[in-house]
Every structure is written in structure tokens, then in C-alpha cells.
Amino acid sequence: MIYAAEDLKEAISALTSTMNKCEKVLPKLKAGSAQQTLTQRRIKALKISVELLEKELNQSQTANSLP
């Protein structure tokens, strides 16, 4: 599916915001707890998602700039 660049930018922004919130709460969680593990996994998943969206955004912008 093809997404508009603006949609990709908004998604990146939303995911980055959620990731930052998770990173803020992480130090407050008990070491070794299920909540800590879940939050760490969420952060990792969000980082992967942001990277893939940025890659897609870059590819779409490159394709649109070709003559």
C-alpha cells in the first residue's frame, strides 16, 4: 500500500512520542518485572517501526524526485 508522505511523518511523530514516554517510565519500573520487560520490548518495537517508516518515507521522496 502507498502512503502519503504527510501520513508517514505523522505516524513517525506519534510513534516517537510514545517511545519517549516509554523511555521516561522505564527507570521507574522494578528491575526484572514483567512491566519492565514489556516496556523494553515496546521500545524496541517502536524503534524498529520508526526506522521502517523513515526508510519508506525516504524511498517515496526519492521516487517522487526522479524525472
N, C-alpha and C positions, 0 to 999 in steps of 0.2 A: 504494500500500500504506500502511496506517496503522500507525504505530509507537507504542509506549507512551512516555510522557514520560521514564520512567526509562531506557529504551533509548537515547533521543536524548541524554540527559545523559551517559550512559556513553560514547557514541560521540564526543561533543564533547570529553570529558575525554581520551580516548585519542588523538584527533587533535591536540589542543592539546599533549599531552606529546610526541608525535612531532615536531610543528612546532618546539617549543622545543629539542629535541635537534638538529634540522637547523640551526637558527639558531646554536647553540653551535659546531657544527663548521665552519660556513661560513667564518669568518675564517681557519681553519687551512688551507683549500684553496688551491691555487695559482691565482692570478688568470688567468682565461681558459681554465682547464682544463675538460675535459668533466665532471669531477666537480663543479666549482663550478656550471656551468650546470645540471646535473641537479638539484643540491641547491636552487638558486634556483627552479627550476620546481616542485620538490616543495613548497617552502614556499608558493609562490603557490597551488598546487592545494589544499593543506591549508587555507589561509586561506579560500579560496572554499568548501570543504566545510564548514568550521566556520560560516561565515556562513549558508549554506543550511540547515544543521541547526538553528541558533539561530532562524532565521526560521520553520522548520517547528514547532519547539518552542513559540514564541510564539503561532503561529496555533492550535496544538492546545490550548494553555492558554486562549486567548481563547474558542475554541469551546466548551470544557468549562465555562467560567464563565457562559455565556449561559443564561438561564432556559428 
